Amino acid sequence: MSKFEKVYAEWLAGHKSEASGERLRRLTKKHGYGEKLLLEQAWWPVIGNLDHLYPEYEFINSEGGYYYIDLAYVRLPRPAALESDSFGSHARDIDRDKFSRDLDRQNDIVLADWNILRFSIDKLKENPIGCQNTLRRMLVIWYGAEHSNMEGLNVYQREIVRFAIRSGSAFSVEQACGLVGRKEKFVRKQLHELLEMDILESASIGSRVCRYKIKPNGLIDR
């Protein structure tokens, strides 16, 4: 049994032991493939633990009823709802009323001052690194988490790395110059050092590097 499987089994059993009513029923009957896939393929490789996560979290909506969030990440400054969605089940079961209820549900969660991220099961299976990168950006943007290696960077390199993580896309030398307010020669030196440290990688097609992006393993402490 892998470390993830062992921790996951203990984590889920602990929540079942504390649950009752509908939440216990859902943890026993409904919580399964999609939620576990999100944890195993995306969450665990980035975070390495299941701390602050609550499966089938009971959320009281604006009318006093309950929604059940696949995975709630409950920590300051605000909680986040993490959900895995299957295209097949949504396409098969959706109708106008359910579509409206799904939108109402998401609106209620957001208006209660929660953040929310949704992942397709297809992407979790086919592009887990993309899902991992989304979580890395979440941790930096919403929770201010940074890898300990950031401590060894100068102030200009830190700002470039933070920008790369927040944007989630490739950026140019010109954008980096505008960001830190320095000339191209100085900025290229900072970018080259970040390449050497395996923090950034080239996003250019040719041999001359003029666009950069954060490396897939990111800069998030586990």
NUZA-578003 format. One line per 2 residues: number of its first residue (from 1); for each residue y, x, z of N, C-alpha, C. Coordinates in Angstrom, 1 decimal, always signed. Atoms other than C-alpha are relative to their C-alpha. Example, Ala and Ser with C-alpha at 12.3 -4.5 7.8 and 13.67 -1.06 7.14 Angstrom:
# NUZA-578003
1> -1.2 +0.9 +0.0 -4.5 +12.3 +7.8 +1.2 +0.9 +0.0; -1.1 -0.9 +0.0 -1.1 +13.7 +7.1 +1.1 -0.8 +0.8
END
This chain:
# NUZA-578003
1> -1.2 +0.8 +0.0 +0.0 +0.0 +0.0 +1.3 +0.9 +0.0; -1.2 -0.8 +0.1 +3.4 +1.4 -1.0 +0.9 -0.3 +1.2
3> -0.9 +0.2 -1.2 +6.2 +1.8 +1.6 +0.8 -1.3 -0.2; -0.7 +1.3 +0.2 +8.1 -1.1 -0.1 -0.9 -1.2 +0.4
5> +0.9 +1.1 -0.3 +5.0 -3.4 +0.2 -0.1 -0.2 +1.5; +0.1 +0.1 -1.4 +4.6 -2.6 +3.8 +1.2 -0.6 +0.7
7> -1.2 +0.5 -0.6 +8.2 -3.1 +4.7 +0.3 -1.4 -0.4; -0.3 +1.4 +0.5 +8.5 -6.3 +2.6 -0.9 -0.9 +0.8
9> +0.9 +0.9 -0.7 +5.4 -7.8 +4.3 +0.5 -0.2 +1.4; -0.5 +0.1 -1.4 +6.7 -7.1 +7.8 +1.3 -0.8 +0.0
11> -1.3 +0.7 +0.1 +10.2 -8.3 +6.8 -0.2 -1.5 -0.2; +0.2 +1.4 +0.3 +9.0 -11.6 +5.4 -0.7 -0.7 +1.2
13> +0.7 +0.6 -1.2 +6.6 -12.2 +8.3 +0.9 -0.2 +1.2; -0.9 +0.1 -1.0 +9.4 -11.6 +10.7 +0.9 -1.2 -0.2
15> -0.8 +1.1 +0.3 +11.6 -14.2 +9.0 -0.8 -1.3 +0.1; +0.9 +1.2 -0.2 +8.7 -16.7 +8.9 -0.1 -0.4 +1.4
17> +0.2 +0.2 -1.4 +8.2 -16.3 +12.6 +1.2 -0.7 +0.7; -1.2 +0.6 -0.6 +11.8 -17.3 +13.3 +0.5 -1.2 -0.7
19> -0.5 +1.2 +0.7 +12.1 -20.1 +10.8 -0.7 -1.3 +0.4; +0.6 +1.3 -0.3 +11.3 -23.8 +11.1 +0.4 -1.0 -1.1
21> -0.4 +1.1 +0.9 +11.5 -27.0 +9.1 +0.0 +0.4 -1.5; +0.0 -0.2 +1.5 +12.5 -26.8 +5.4 +0.1 +1.5 -0.3
23> -0.1 -1.4 +0.3 +13.4 -23.1 +5.6 -1.4 +0.7 +0.1; +1.3 -0.5 -0.1 +9.9 -22.3 +6.8 -0.9 -0.4 -1.1
25> +0.8 +0.5 +1.2 +8.3 -24.5 +4.1 +0.4 +0.8 -1.2; -0.4 -0.7 +1.2 +10.3 -22.7 +1.4 -0.4 +1.5 +0.1
27> +0.5 -1.4 -0.1 +9.5 -19.2 +2.8 -1.5 +0.0 -0.2; +1.5 +0.0 +0.1 +5.8 -20.2 +2.8 -0.4 -0.4 -1.5
29> +0.5 +0.6 +1.3 +5.6 -22.2 -0.5 +0.8 +0.5 -1.2; -0.9 -0.2 +1.2 +8.6 -21.3 -2.7 +0.5 +1.5 -0.1
31> -0.4 -1.4 +0.1 +9.8 -17.8 -1.9 -1.1 +0.9 -0.5; +1.2 -0.7 +0.6 +7.8 -15.5 -4.1 +0.4 +1.0 -1.1
33> +0.0 -1.0 +1.1 +7.8 -13.8 -7.5 +1.4 +0.5 -0.3; -1.4 -0.4 +0.4 +11.5 -13.8 -8.5 +0.7 +0.8 +1.1
35> -0.7 -0.7 -1.1 +12.8 -12.9 -5.1 -0.5 +1.4 +0.3; +0.7 -1.3 -0.3 +10.3 -10.1 -4.5 +0.3 +0.9 -1.2
37> -0.3 -0.8 +1.1 +11.0 -8.8 -8.0 +1.4 +0.6 +0.1; -1.4 -0.4 -0.2 +14.7 -8.6 -7.3 +0.0 +1.1 +1.1
39> +0.0 -1.1 -1.0 +14.0 -6.6 -4.1 -0.7 +1.2 -0.4; +0.8 -1.2 +0.4 +11.4 -4.3 -5.6 +0.6 +0.8 -1.1
41> -0.5 -0.6 +1.2 +13.0 -3.6 -8.9 +1.4 +0.5 +0.1; -1.5 -0.3 -0.1 +16.7 -3.6 -8.0 +0.4 +0.5 +1.4
43> -0.6 -0.3 -1.3 +17.4 -3.6 -4.3 -0.6 +1.3 +0.6; +0.7 -1.1 -0.7 +14.8 -1.1 -2.9 +0.4 +1.3 -0.6
45> -0.3 -1.3 +0.6 +15.5 +1.7 -5.4 +1.4 +0.5 +0.4; -1.4 -0.3 -0.3 +19.2 +1.6 -4.5 +0.2 +0.2 +1.5
47> -0.3 +0.0 -1.5 +19.2 +0.8 -0.7 -1.1 +0.7 +0.8; +1.1 -0.6 -0.7 +15.8 +1.8 +0.5 -0.4 -0.7 +1.3
49> +0.3 +0.8 -1.1 +15.7 -0.8 +3.2 +0.3 -1.5 -0.2; -0.3 +1.4 +0.2 +15.9 -4.6 +3.7 +0.9 -0.5 +1.2
51> -0.9 +0.3 -1.1 +18.5 -4.5 +6.5 +1.1 -1.0 -0.5; -1.1 +1.0 +0.2 +21.0 -7.5 +6.7 -0.4 -1.0 -1.1
53> +0.5 +1.0 +1.0 +18.9 -9.5 +4.1 -0.7 -1.1 +0.7; +0.7 +1.2 -0.6 +17.8 -13.1 +4.9 -0.5 -0.8 -1.2
55> +0.6 +0.8 +1.1 +15.4 -14.9 +2.5 +0.2 -1.5 +0.3; -0.1 +1.4 -0.1 +15.9 -18.6 +1.9 +1.0 -0.4 +1.1
57> -1.0 +0.2 -1.0 +19.1 -18.6 +3.9 +0.6 -1.4 -0.1; -0.5 +1.3 -0.1 +20.3 -22.0 +5.0 +1.5 +0.0 +0.0
59> -1.4 +0.1 +0.2 +23.8 -22.7 +3.7 +0.4 -1.5 +0.1; -0.5 +1.4 -0.1 +25.7 -25.9 +4.8 +1.1 -0.2 -1.0
61> -1.0 +0.2 +1.0 +27.6 -27.3 +1.9 +1.1 -0.9 +0.4; -1.3 +0.8 -0.4 +30.9 -29.3 +1.8 -0.3 -1.4 +0.4
63> +0.3 +1.4 -0.4 +29.1 -32.6 +2.3 -1.0 +0.0 +1.2; +0.9 -0.1 -1.2 +27.0 -31.4 +5.3 -1.5 +0.1 -0.3
65> +1.4 -0.3 +0.4 +23.8 -30.9 +3.3 -0.3 +1.5 +0.0; +0.5 -1.4 +0.0 +21.8 -27.7 +2.9 -0.2 +0.5 -1.4
67> +0.5 -0.8 +1.1 +21.5 -25.2 +0.1 -0.8 +1.1 +0.5; +0.8 -1.2 -0.4 +19.0 -22.4 +0.2 +0.2 +1.1 -0.9
69> -0.4 -1.2 +0.8 +20.1 -19.0 -1.0 -1.3 +0.9 -0.1; +1.2 -0.8 +0.2 +17.3 -16.8 -2.4 +0.0 +1.2 +1.0
71> -0.2 -1.2 -0.9 +18.6 -13.7 -0.5 +1.4 +0.1 +0.4; -1.4 -0.1 -0.5 +21.7 -13.6 +1.7 +0.1 +1.4 +0.6
73> -0.4 -1.3 -0.6 +23.2 -10.2 +2.4 +1.1 -0.2 +0.9; -1.0 +0.4 -1.0 +25.0 -10.8 +5.6 +0.6 +1.2 +0.8
75> -0.7 -1.0 -0.6 +27.5 -8.2 +6.6 +1.5 -0.1 -0.3; -1.4 +0.0 +0.2 +31.2 -7.6 +6.9 +0.4 +0.8 -1.3
77> -1.0 +1.0 -0.4 +33.7 -8.1 +5.3 -0.4 -1.4 -0.4; +0.5 +1.4 +0.3 +31.9 -11.1 +3.7 -1.4 +0.1 -0.5
79> +1.4 +0.0 +0.5 +28.3 -12.1 +2.9 +0.0 -0.2 -1.5; +0.3 +0.1 +1.4 +26.8 -12.1 -0.5 -1.3 -0.7 -0.3
81> +1.2 +0.7 +0.4 +24.4 -14.5 -2.1 -0.6 +0.7 -1.3; +0.7 -0.7 +1.1 +21.8 -12.7 -4.4 -1.1 -0.9 -0.4
83> +1.0 +1.0 +0.5 +19.7 -14.9 -6.6 -0.7 +0.5 -1.3; +0.7 -0.3 +1.2 +17.0 -14.4 -9.2 -0.3 -1.3 -0.8
85> +0.2 +1.2 +0.7 +16.8 -17.0 -12.0 -0.9 +0.2 -1.2; +1.0 +0.0 +1.1 +14.0 -17.7 -14.5 +0.6 -0.8 -1.1
87> -0.5 +0.7 +1.2 +15.2 -18.7 -18.0 -1.0 -1.2 -0.3; +0.9 +1.1 +0.3 +12.0 -20.7 -18.5 +0.1 -1.2 +0.8
89> -0.1 +1.2 -0.8 +12.3 -22.9 -15.5 +1.3 -0.7 -0.1; -1.3 +0.7 +0.2 +16.0 -23.5 -16.0 +0.0 -0.8 -1.3
91> +0.0 +0.6 +1.3 +15.5 -24.3 -19.7 -0.8 -1.3 +0.0; +0.9 +1.1 +0.0 +12.6 -26.6 -18.9 +0.5 -1.2 +0.8
93> -0.4 +1.0 -1.0 +14.1 -28.5 -15.9 +1.4 -0.5 -0.1; -1.4 +0.3 +0.0 +17.8 -28.6 -16.7 +0.3 -1.4 -0.7
95> -0.5 +1.2 +0.6 +19.5 -31.9 -17.4 +1.5 +0.0 +0.4; -1.4 +0.0 -0.3 +23.2 -32.9 -17.1 +0.3 +0.0 +1.4
97> -0.2 +0.1 -1.4 +23.0 -33.9 -13.5 -0.3 +1.3 +0.7; +0.4 -1.2 -0.7 +21.1 -30.8 -12.4 +1.0 +1.2 -0.4
99> -0.9 -1.0 +0.4 +23.5 -28.6 -14.4 +1.3 -0.1 +0.8; -1.2 +0.2 -0.9 +26.5 -30.2 -12.5 -0.3 +0.4 +1.4
101> +0.3 -0.3 -1.4 +24.7 -29.8 -9.2 -0.1 +1.5 +0.2; +0.0 -1.5 -0.1 +24.1 -26.1 -9.9 +1.4 +0.6 +0.0
103> -1.4 -0.5 -0.1 +27.8 -25.6 -10.6 +0.6 -0.3 +1.3; -0.5 +0.4 -1.3 +28.7 -27.5 -7.5 -0.5 +0.9 +1.1
105> +0.6 -0.9 -1.0 +26.4 -25.3 -5.5 +0.6 +1.3 +0.0; -0.7 -1.3 +0.1 +27.9 -22.1 -6.8 +1.4 -0.1 +0.5
107> -1.4 +0.1 -0.5 +31.4 -23.4 -6.2 +0.1 -0.1 +1.5; +0.0 +0.2 -1.5 +30.6 -24.4 -2.6 -0.2 +1.4 +0.6
109> +0.3 -1.3 -0.6 +29.2 -20.9 -1.9 +1.2 +0.9 -0.1; -1.1 -0.9 +0.2 +32.2 -19.1 -3.4 +1.2 -0.5 +0.8
111> -1.1 +0.5 -0.8 +34.7 -21.4 -1.7 -0.2 +0.1 +1.5; +0.3 -0.3 -1.4 +33.0 -20.7 +1.6 +0.3 +1.5 +0.3
113> -0.4 -1.4 -0.1 +34.3 -17.1 +1.1 -1.3 +0.9 +0.0; +1.2 -0.9 +0.3 +30.9 -15.7 -0.1 +0.2 +0.6 -1.3
115> +0.1 -0.5 +1.4 +30.4 -13.4 -3.0 -1.4 -0.4 -0.5; +1.3 +0.4 +0.5 +27.5 -14.2 -5.3 -0.3 +0.9 -1.3
117> +0.5 -0.7 +1.1 +25.4 -12.2 -7.8 -1.3 -0.7 -0.5; +1.2 +0.6 +0.5 +22.7 -13.7 -10.1 -0.6 +0.9 -1.0
119> +0.8 -0.9 +0.9 +20.0 -11.8 -11.9 -1.1 -0.8 -0.7; +1.1 +0.7 +0.7 +17.7 -13.0 -14.6 -1.3 +0.7 +0.3
121> +1.3 -0.6 -0.1 +14.0 -12.4 -14.1 -0.3 +0.9 -1.2; +0.3 -0.8 +1.2 +13.8 -11.1 -17.7 +0.7 +1.4 +0.2
123> -0.7 -1.3 -0.2 +16.4 -8.4 -16.9 -0.6 +0.8 +1.1; +0.6 -0.8 -1.0 +14.8 -7.4 -13.7 -1.3 +0.7 -0.5
125> +1.2 -0.6 +0.5 +11.6 -6.8 -15.6 +0.3 +1.0 -1.1; -0.2 -0.8 +1.2 +13.0 -5.3 -18.8 +1.1 +1.1 +0.2
127> -1.1 -0.9 -0.2 +16.2 -3.5 -17.5 +0.3 +0.2 +1.5; -0.2 -0.1 -1.4 +15.8 -2.8 -13.8 +1.2 +1.0 +0.3
129> -1.0 -1.0 -0.3 +18.2 +0.2 -14.0 +1.4 -0.7 -0.1; -1.3 +0.8 +0.1 +21.0 -2.2 -15.2 +0.2 -0.8 +1.2
131> -0.1 +0.8 -1.2 +20.3 -4.4 -12.2 +0.4 +0.9 +1.2; -0.3 -1.0 -1.1 +20.4 -1.4 -9.9 +1.4 +0.4 -0.1
133> -1.4 -0.4 +0.1 +23.7 -0.4 -11.3 +1.0 -1.1 +0.4; -0.8 +1.1 -0.5 +25.1 -3.8 -10.6 +0.1 +0.0 +1.5
135> +0.0 -0.1 -1.5 +24.1 -3.5 -7.0 +0.8 +1.2 +0.5; -0.8 -1.2 -0.4 +25.6 +0.0 -6.8 +1.5 -0.4 +0.0
137> -1.4 +0.4 +0.1 +28.9 -1.4 -8.0 +0.4 -1.0 +1.1; -0.2 +1.0 -1.1 +28.6 -4.3 -5.5 +0.3 +0.7 +1.3
139> -0.1 -0.7 -1.2 +28.2 -1.9 -2.7 +1.3 +0.8 +0.1; -1.2 -0.7 +0.0 +31.2 +0.2 -3.7 +1.2 -1.0 +0.0
141> -1.2 +0.9 +0.1 +33.6 -2.7 -4.6 +0.1 -0.9 +1.1; +0.0 +1.0 -1.1 +32.6 -5.2 -1.9 -0.1 +0.6 +1.4
143> +0.3 -0.5 -1.3 +31.5 -2.9 +0.9 +0.5 +1.4 +0.2; -0.6 -1.4 -0.2 +33.2 +0.5 +0.3 -1.0 +1.0 +0.2
145> +1.1 -1.0 -0.2 +29.8 +2.3 +0.3 +0.2 +1.1 -1.0; -0.1 -1.1 +0.8 +29.9 +5.8 -1.1 -1.1 +1.1 +0.4
147> +1.0 -1.0 -0.3 +27.3 +8.6 -1.4 +0.7 +1.2 +0.7; -0.5 -1.1 -0.8 +27.7 +11.5 +1.0 +0.5 +1.2 -0.9
149> -0.5 -1.0 +0.9 +28.2 +13.8 -2.0 +1.5 -0.1 -0.4; -1.4 +0.2 +0.3 +31.6 +12.3 -2.5 +0.9 +0.8 +0.9
151> -0.8 -0.8 -1.0 +32.8 +14.3 +0.5 +0.3 +1.4 -0.6; -0.2 -1.3 +0.6 +32.4 +17.5 -1.6 +0.9 +0.0 -1.3
153> -0.9 +0.1 +1.1 +34.7 +16.2 -4.4 +1.5 +0.1 +0.4; -1.4 +0.0 -0.3 +38.4 +16.8 -4.7 +0.6 -1.4 -0.2
155> -0.6 +1.3 +0.0 +40.8 +13.9 -4.6 +0.0 -0.6 -1.4; +0.0 +0.5 +1.3 +41.0 +13.7 -8.4 -1.4 -0.5 -0.5
157> +1.4 +0.3 +0.4 +37.3 +13.7 -8.9 -0.5 -1.3 +0.7; +0.4 +1.2 -0.7 +36.8 +11.0 -6.3 +0.6 -1.2 -0.7
159> -0.6 +1.2 +0.6 +39.3 +8.7 -8.0 -0.7 -0.3 -1.4; +0.7 +0.2 +1.3 +37.5 +9.3 -11.4 -1.3 -0.7 +0.2
161> +1.3 +0.6 -0.3 +34.1 +8.5 -9.9 +0.1 -1.4 +0.5; -0.2 +1.4 -0.5 +35.4 +5.4 -8.1 +0.3 -0.9 -1.2
163> -0.3 +0.8 +1.2 +36.9 +4.2 -11.4 -1.2 -0.3 -0.8; +1.2 +0.2 +0.8 +33.7 +4.8 -13.2 -1.0 -1.0 +0.5
165> +1.0 +1.0 -0.7 +31.6 +2.8 -10.7 +0.6 -1.4 -0.1; -0.6 +1.4 +0.1 +34.1 -0.1 -10.6 +0.0 -0.6 -1.3
167> +0.0 +0.6 +1.3 +34.4 -0.4 -14.3 -1.4 -0.3 -0.6; +1.3 +0.2 +0.5 +30.7 -0.1 -15.0 -0.2 +0.2 -1.5
169> +0.1 -0.3 +1.5 +31.4 +1.1 -18.6 +0.6 +1.3 -0.3; -0.5 -1.3 +0.4 +32.3 +4.2 -20.5 +1.5 +0.0 +0.0
171> -1.4 -0.1 +0.0 +35.8 +5.5 -20.2 +0.4 +1.3 -0.8; -0.5 -1.1 +0.8 +37.9 +8.0 -22.2 +0.7 +1.1 +0.8
173> -0.8 -1.1 -0.7 +39.6 +11.3 -21.3 +1.5 -0.6 +0.2; -1.3 +0.5 -0.2 +42.9 +9.5 -21.9 +0.2 -1.0 +1.1
175> +0.0 +0.9 -1.2 +42.0 +6.8 -19.4 +0.0 +0.7 +1.3; +0.1 -0.8 -1.3 +41.1 +9.4 -16.8 +1.4 +0.7 +0.2
177> -1.3 -0.7 -0.1 +44.5 +11.2 -17.5 +1.0 -1.0 +0.6; -0.8 +1.0 -0.5 +46.3 +7.9 -16.9 -0.3 -0.4 +1.5
179> +0.4 +0.4 -1.4 +44.3 +7.2 -13.7 +0.5 +1.0 +1.0; -0.4 -1.0 -1.0 +45.1 +10.5 -12.0 +1.4 +0.6 -0.2
181> -1.3 -0.5 +0.3 +48.4 +11.3 -13.6 +0.2 +1.4 -0.2; -0.1 -1.5 +0.4 +47.6 +14.8 -14.8 -0.3 +0.2 -1.5
183> +0.1 -0.3 +1.5 +47.5 +16.5 -18.2 -1.5 +0.2 -0.3; +1.4 +0.0 +0.5 +44.4 +16.6 -20.4 -0.8 +1.2 +0.4
185> +0.8 -1.2 -0.3 +43.4 +20.2 -19.8 -0.5 -0.1 +1.5; +0.4 +0.0 -1.4 +43.3 +19.7 -16.0 -1.1 -1.1 +0.2
187> +0.9 +1.1 -0.2 +41.5 +16.3 -16.3 -1.4 +0.4 -0.6; +1.2 -0.4 +0.6 +38.9 +17.8 -18.7 -0.8 +0.9 +0.9
189> +0.7 -0.9 -1.0 +38.1 +20.5 -16.1 -0.7 -0.8 +1.1; +0.6 +0.8 -1.0 +37.5 +17.8 -13.5 -1.3 -0.8 -0.5
191> +1.1 +0.7 +0.7 +35.3 +15.8 -15.9 -1.2 +0.9 -0.2; +1.1 -1.0 +0.2 +33.3 +18.9 -16.8 -0.8 +0.3 +1.3
193> +0.7 -0.3 -1.3 +32.6 +19.7 -13.2 -0.8 -1.2 +0.5; +0.8 +1.2 -0.4 +31.4 +16.1 -12.6 -1.2 -0.1 -0.9
195> +1.2 +0.0 +0.9 +29.1 +16.5 -15.6 -1.0 +1.1 +0.6; +0.9 -1.1 -0.5 +27.7 +19.8 -14.1 -0.7 -0.5 +1.3
197> +0.6 +0.5 -1.2 +27.1 +18.0 -10.8 -0.9 -1.2 -0.2; +0.9 +1.1 +0.4 +25.1 +15.3 -12.6 +0.5 -1.3 +0.6
199> -0.6 +1.2 -0.4 +27.5 +12.6 -11.4 +0.4 -0.9 -1.1; -0.3 +0.7 +1.3 +28.8 +11.7 -14.8 -0.9 +0.5 -1.1
201> +0.7 -0.4 +1.2 +27.2 +11.8 -18.2 +0.8 -0.3 -1.2; -0.7 +0.3 +1.2 +28.4 +11.8 -21.7 -0.3 -1.3 -0.6
203> +0.2 +1.3 +0.7 +28.9 +8.5 -23.5 +0.4 +0.1 -1.4; -0.4 -0.2 +1.4 +29.9 +10.1 -26.8 -1.2 +0.2 -0.9
205> +1.1 -0.1 +1.0 +27.8 +10.1 -29.9 -0.1 +1.4 -0.5; +0.0 -1.3 +0.6 +28.8 +13.5 -31.3 -0.2 +1.1 +1.1
207> +0.2 -1.2 -0.9 +28.6 +17.0 -29.7 +1.2 +0.1 +0.9; -1.2 -0.1 -0.9 +32.2 +16.8 -28.4 +0.1 -1.2 +0.9
209> +0.0 +1.0 -1.0 +32.4 +14.9 -25.2 +1.4 -0.6 +0.2; -1.3 +0.6 -0.1 +35.3 +12.5 -25.2 +0.0 -1.3 +0.8
211> +0.1 +1.2 -0.8 +33.9 +9.5 -23.3 -1.1 +0.3 +1.0; +0.8 -0.3 -1.1 +32.1 +9.5 -20.0 -0.5 -1.4 +0.7
213> +0.4 +1.1 -0.8 +30.1 +7.1 -17.7 -0.8 +0.5 +1.2; +0.7 -0.4 -1.2 +28.5 +7.2 -14.3 -1.5 +0.1 -0.3
215> +1.4 -0.1 +0.2 +24.9 +8.4 -14.3 -0.8 -1.1 +0.6; +0.8 +1.2 -0.4 +22.2 +5.7 -13.8 -0.3 +0.1 +1.5
217> +0.3 -0.1 -1.4 +21.3 +7.0 -10.3 +1.1 -0.3 +0.9; -1.1 +0.4 -0.8 +24.8 +6.3 -9.1 +0.3 +0.9 +1.2
219> -0.5 -0.7 -1.2 +26.5 +7.5 -5.9 +0.0 -0.9 +1.2; +0.0 +0.9 -1.1 +25.3 +5.2 -3.2 -1.0 +0.6 +1.0
221> +1.0 -0.4 -1.0 +23.8 +6.3 +0.1 -1.1 -1.0 +0.2; +1.1 +0.9 -0.3 +20.4 +4.9 +0.9 -0.2 -0.1 +1.5
END
